[in-house]
Amino acid sequence: MLLLPFALAACSSSAQSGVDSPSTAAADAPPIHLQQTLIDKKDGQVPQEKLYRDALANCRQGSVPVRPLDEESAGKLGRTYIEAWYEGDRMTVREDRWSYDVDQMCLFKPVHRQSLTIVDAKGTQTIDLDRHTGRFHPDAPMRRAPQEQAPAPADDDLKAKVAAQLRQQGHADLMAQDAGQQTEAGQPCTRRRNVLEELCVWTGGAKWGFGTAVENGPYAMPQMDSIVLSAQPADGGDGQYLSTQKMTVGTRFDDGVFSRPSGIAMDKAP
């Protein structure tokens, strides 16, 4: 869900990464680990969890057998739990999604879906952990470069032209505005806000090539070149809410997270 104003912020980032810089920027990146949660909300509630709890309440008013979900599973409904690991130019992202199904009326059972994405210099592996299948995409992942250089003047001109065009079209409120600095999960981030969304992007990794551009939208899978620590609708209303529960930088973890699990049948993308 890419928004133009956040893409505009990518202009300066792409200009910076185009400047000659040490090729070891990404390779020098320390171990980074984060745990996040993505939730869809409507009227302040998680729709899938509300649907389940309403159905359960109706079931308990009748005379049919009832098998509720355990409370831990019920509390995970409609949520995606994201865990990501970075080191050097490698990245692994695991996503766990929770929903529910029924064997028959009022007999509820949890449904847990798991996926894995592994990115390295050879390409990207997308793995369905439930079906034990995967696909290899031999595309070259984006290479990070230090983000400390000043943006090129030509890039400033481009952003100014696009901003002027938005104003002429009556969409000036779509331009992203810097909204200051804050911390999320103990990490520094810069806030960006427009009429639709507000997010905070990690600023602690510039020397390893992590920028503040969000080129695939704030709710996309964690990216090689930027880490969004929080995101939500600008008005605090209906939509997706991303939060970070934990992030560590420089703390070692098992290197096995960058290896494909055994027993996965792989196919090569066309």
Disulfide bonds with the S-S distance in Angstrom:
Cys59-Cys106 1.99
Cys189-Cys200 2.10
